Amino acid sequence: GSISGGYDSGDDSECSKEDGDEEHGDTDQDLIKLRIWPAQKHLLLKFFSGKQWKLTKAYRLIWLKRDELEELCKFSLKMDGPIPAPFTTVFKNANSSIDFETNVPSGTVDDLLACLKPSINSFHVCKKLGKASDCKKFKCLISGSKCAVKCIPLRASCFEEPREVNIISSLRNGRIMMLFQAWIEPWNHKRLPPQEDYLFLHIELCASTLTDVLLPEKFASIPDRWKLFEEIVRCQNTAS
């Protein structure tokens, strides 16, 4: 499936298992995966309930100074013991990431989803974007902020994280749209056909398309185009 934003045609989501008929291993435990980009202050959480993907959610990190850490521990966390010693690590590569994963008791993820999982009903749909016939994209507002929501009909049970969600959420580059969160939810909307479940991607709203940017009147000189071409190649290299 293609990776597409607020202006691309998009494809149906790709789920590696068909109809949920195959075995999916031990379902007695839930799984939480964590990826951190320390230099970029970015964190990504992925939740699996009984090995079935449920939610991918991004957060921005805030690194605390020593005095801020002490204030947090004493007044907010009300810790009576010794304050944890802060550590300093220099990451020479801004794209460096660290991965963690942990198994938790069954039902833990469902409890967390009750607090963390978004709902499409929280978004105010402003207008439809693009001309795709199957996958739909909408310009939306949430908490007063503009964003885009990509809506993909699911034709099969999705046990693993969809490929498009996995790829977009793993990329960190200023020229690549940011994924804020992704989840599955039923939705009845006047512009969509009746469907039991949809895959939703809450993504950054792009100001223009690549085609718009490459129009002759947008560039004063050929070197500007070569600079953009180099950035696109770097993004492709990051994706591979």
C-alpha positions in Angstrom: 0.0 0.0 0.0 1.2 3.5 -0.7 2.1 6.0 1.9 -0.1 9.0 1.4 -1.1 12.2 3.2 -3.9 14.8 2.9 -3.6 14.9 -0.9 -2.7 11.4 -2.1 -5.0 8.8 -3.5 -4.2 6.2 -0.9 -4.8 2.4 -0.9 -6.7 0.0 1.3 -4.9 -0.9 4.5 -2.7 -3.9 4.4 -3.3 -6.5 7.2 -1.0 -9.5 7.1 -3.6 -11.9 8.4 -6.8 -12.8 6.6 -10.1 -12.9 8.5 -8.4 -13.7 11.8 -8.5 -17.4 11.1 -4.8 -18.1 11.9 -3.2 -18.7 15.2 -1.6 -15.6 16.8 0.4 -17.1 19.6 -0.1 -16.7 23.3 -3.0 -14.4 24.0 -2.8 -14.5 27.8 -0.6 -11.4 27.8 -0.8 -8.0 26.3 2.1 -6.2 24.6 3.3 -2.6 24.7 6.1 -1.4 22.4 8.0 1.9 22.9 10.3 3.7 20.5 12.1 6.9 21.6 14.0 9.4 19.5 15.9 11.1 22.3 17.5 13.9 20.2 14.2 14.8 18.6 12.2 14.6 21.8 9.8 12.2 20.3 8.1 9.0 21.7 5.9 6.4 20.0 3.7 3.9 21.9 2.1 0.8 20.3 -0.5 -1.2 22.1 -1.4 -4.8 21.4 -4.3 -6.6 23.3 -3.8 -10.4 23.2 -1.3 -9.9 20.3 -3.9 -7.8 18.3 -2.9 -4.3 17.4 -5.1 -1.7 18.9 -3.4 1.7 18.9 -0.3 3.7 17.8 0.2 7.0 19.5 2.9 9.6 19.4 4.0 12.0 22.1 6.5 14.9 22.5 9.1 14.4 25.2 10.3 17.1 27.6 13.8 16.5 29.1 14.0 17.9 32.7 16.8 19.8 34.3 18.0 18.8 37.7 16.0 21.5 39.6 12.9 20.7 37.5 13.3 17.0 38.3 13.6 17.7 42.0 10.5 19.9 41.9 8.5 17.2 40.1 9.5 14.5 42.5 8.9 16.5 45.7 5.7 18.3 44.9 3.9 16.5 42.0 5.0 12.9 42.8 5.4 13.6 46.6 8.4 11.3 46.9 9.9 11.1 50.4 13.0 9.1 49.4 16.1 10.3 47.5 15.6 12.1 44.2 16.8 10.0 41.2 20.0 11.3 39.8 19.6 12.8 36.3 21.8 11.5 33.6 23.3 13.1 30.5 23.7 11.4 27.2 24.8 13.1 24.0 23.3 11.6 20.8 25.5 12.5 17.8 22.9 11.2 15.3 19.6 13.1 15.5 17.8 10.2 14.0 19.0 7.7 16.7 16.2 5.7 18.3 15.8 3.2 21.1 13.3 0.4 21.2 11.6 -1.3 24.1 8.8 -3.8 24.5 7.2 -5.4 27.5 4.5 -8.0 28.1 1.8 -7.0 30.7 -1.1 -9.0 32.2 -4.1 -9.6 30.0 -6.6 -6.8 30.2 -4.0 -4.1 31.0 -4.0 -2.7 27.5 -7.8 -2.5 27.4 -7.7 -0.5 30.7 -5.2 1.9 29.1 -7.2 2.2 25.9 -10.1 3.4 27.9 -8.1 6.5 28.8 -5.8 6.9 25.7 -7.7 5.7 22.6 -9.2 8.6 20.6 -12.5 8.7 18.9 -13.4 10.1 15.5 -16.3 11.8 17.2 -13.9 14.1 18.9 -12.9 15.5 15.5 -14.8 18.2 13.7 -14.8 17.4 10.0 -14.4 20.5 7.9 -14.1 19.2 4.4 -13.0 16.3 2.2 -9.5 16.3 0.8 -8.4 14.8 -2.5 -10.4 12.7 -5.0 -9.8 9.1 -3.8 -12.8 6.8 -4.3 -12.0 4.2 -1.5 -9.7 5.8 1.0 -11.1 9.1 2.3 -9.2 12.1 3.8 -10.7 15.0 5.7 -9.5 18.3 6.9 -10.4 18.4 10.6 -10.2 20.4 13.8 -9.5 18.9 17.2 -9.0 21.0 20.3 -8.8 24.1 18.0 -5.9 22.7 15.9 -6.0 21.9 12.2 -5.1 18.3 11.1 -6.0 15.7 8.6 -7.7 12.3 9.2 -7.3 9.5 6.8 -10.1 7.0 6.8 -9.6 3.5 5.3 -12.3 0.8 5.2 -11.2 -2.6 6.7 -12.1 -5.7 4.7 -10.4 -8.1 7.1 -9.6 -8.5 10.7 -6.4 -6.5 11.5 -4.3 -8.4 14.0 -0.9 -6.8 13.2 -0.2 -3.1 12.9 -1.1 -2.0 9.4 2.0 -1.5 7.2 1.2 2.1 6.4 0.9 3.0 10.1 4.1 1.2 10.9 6.1 2.9 8.2 4.8 6.5 8.7 5.2 6.3 12.5 8.8 5.1 12.2 9.9 8.0 10.0 11.2 11.3 11.5 12.0 13.9 8.9 10.8 17.5 8.4 9.7 16.7 4.9 7.6 13.7 5.9 4.1 14.3 7.4 3.9 13.4 11.1 1.5 10.7 12.3 0.0 11.6 15.7 -2.1 8.5 16.3 -3.8 5.6 14.5 -6.7 3.3 15.6 -9.7 1.2 14.4 -13.3 2.3 15.1 -16.7 2.0 13.5 -18.1 5.2 11.9 -21.3 6.3 10.2 -20.7 9.3 8.0 -22.8 10.7 5.2 -19.8 10.8 2.8 -18.8 7.2 3.5 -20.5 3.9 2.6 -21.9 1.7 5.4 -18.9 -0.1 7.0 -18.4 -1.9 10.3 -14.8 -0.8 11.0 -12.4 1.9 9.6 -8.7 2.4 10.2 -8.1 6.1 11.1 -4.8 7.9 10.8 -4.6 11.3 12.6 -1.9 13.0 10.6 -0.3 16.4 10.0 -2.2 18.6 7.6 0.0 19.5 4.6 -0.1 23.0 3.3 0.4 22.0 -0.3 1.2 19.0 -2.5 4.6 18.1 -3.9 3.1 18.9 -7.4 2.2 22.4 -6.2 5.7 23.0 -4.8 7.3 21.9 -8.1 5.3 24.4 -10.2 7.7 26.7 -12.2 6.4 29.9 -10.5 7.3 28.5 -7.1 11.0 28.5 -7.8 13.3 31.4 -8.8 16.2 29.2 -9.8 17.0 25.6 -10.8 19.3 25.1 -7.8 16.3 25.5 -5.5 14.7 22.5 -7.3 17.9 20.5 -6.9 17.9 21.2 -3.2 14.3 19.9 -2.9 15.3 16.9 -4.9 18.2 16.1 -2.6 15.8 16.4 0.4 13.4 14.0 -1.2 16.2 11.5 -1.8 17.3 11.8 1.8 13.7 11.0 2.9 13.6 8.0 0.7 16.9 6.8 2.1 15.5 7.2 5.6 12.4 5.1 4.7 14.5 2.3 3.3 
